Amino acid sequence: NLGAMAELIIDGKTGLLFEPGNSQELASKVIWMLDNKDICIKMGKNARIEFEANNLFEAEMIGKNYDIGGWVKIESE
């Protein structure tokens, strides 16, 4: 929950935010993610949709070179 991350992530929809320096909150979010894998997958999909809707040029460039979900290069230049 700091700077650009707080602007890019919609807490609970496209990711999870935590207060900087709060290791207990971070640990709690990690445990929650491990217990809620289906919701995490949905948040990842939501994040991609949100990113592509708001950053078309960048999304095209990244999509051309990488599978965003796994960061696997799919096209060489």
C-alpha positions in Angstrom: 0.0 0.0 0.0 2.7 2.4 -1.1 3.1 4.8 -4.0 2.3 3.5 -7.4 1.4 0.0 -6.1 -1.6 1.5 -4.2 -2.7 3.2 -7.5 -2.2 0.0 -9.7 -3.8 -2.6 -7.4 -7.5 -2.7 -6.5 -7.3 -4.4 -3.1 -9.2 -7.6 -3.2 -10.0 -7.4 -6.9 -6.6 -7.2 -8.7 -4.4 -8.0 -5.8 -3.8 -7.6 -2.1 -2.3 -4.5 -0.4 -0.5 -4.4 2.9 1.0 -1.6 4.9 4.8 -1.2 4.3 6.8 -2.6 7.2 3.9 -4.6 8.6 5.4 -8.1 8.4 2.4 -9.6 10.3 0.0 -8.2 7.8 2.1 -9.5 4.9 2.3 -13.0 6.4 -1.4 -13.0 6.9 -2.0 -12.1 3.3 0.4 -14.8 2.1 -1.4 -17.4 4.2 -4.8 -16.2 2.9 -3.5 -16.5 -0.6 -2.3 -20.1 0.0 -5.8 -20.9 1.4 -7.7 -19.2 -1.4 -5.9 -20.2 -4.6 -9.0 -19.9 -6.8 -9.6 -16.3 -5.7 -6.0 -15.5 -6.4 -6.3 -16.9 -9.9 -9.4 -14.7 -10.4 -7.5 -11.7 -9.0 -4.7 -12.4 -11.5 -7.2 -12.5 -14.4 -8.8 -9.3 -13.1 -5.4 -7.6 -13.0 -4.6 -8.6 -16.6 -8.0 -7.2 -17.8 -7.5 -4.0 -15.8 -4.0 -3.6 -17.1 -5.0 -4.2 -20.7 -7.9 -1.8 -20.5 -5.8 1.0 -19.1 -2.4 0.4 -20.8 -3.1 -0.9 -24.4 0.2 0.0 -25.9 2.2 -1.6 -23.1 -0.1 -4.6 -23.0 0.4 -5.2 -26.8 4.2 -5.0 -26.4 4.2 -7.4 -23.4 1.7 -9.7 -24.9 3.8 -9.9 -28.1 6.8 -11.1 -26.1 5.5 -12.8 -23.0 2.7 -14.9 -21.6 1.8 -12.5 -18.8 0.6 -15.3 -16.5 3.8 -17.3 -16.5 6.3 -14.8 -18.0 7.3 -17.3 -20.7 8.7 -15.9 -23.8 6.6 -16.9 -26.8 8.0 -14.9 -29.6 11.6 -14.0 -30.4 12.7 -10.8 -31.9 
